[in-house]
């Protein structure tokens, strides 16, 4: 089991996560079915937010500041 938290650098304060990661859709197959319900998260003054389902951390790009 990996203990490394996945991180994603983003350029907006509002992000969406469905836990699907890099899985791509093919045909009628929907990758979100492999993850979790889509949630919308807001990055606050800390500069990051963690998904409550999969613990993926979204970090606001420093160039876009607070």
WOJO-V975017 format. One line per field, one symbol per residue. ss: DSSP state (A for helix, B for strand, O for the rest). psi: psi as a letter, one per 20 degrees, with the letter a starting at -180 (. if undefined). A space follows every 10 residues. Layout:
ss=???
psi=???
//
This chain:
ss=OOOOOOBBBB OOOBBBBOOO OOOOOOOOOO AAAAOOOOBB BBOOOOOBBB OOOOOOBBBB OAAAOO
psi=ppjpppqppr jqhprqpjji cjpqqocipo hhhidrqpqp qppaihjrqp pigijppppp phiia.
//
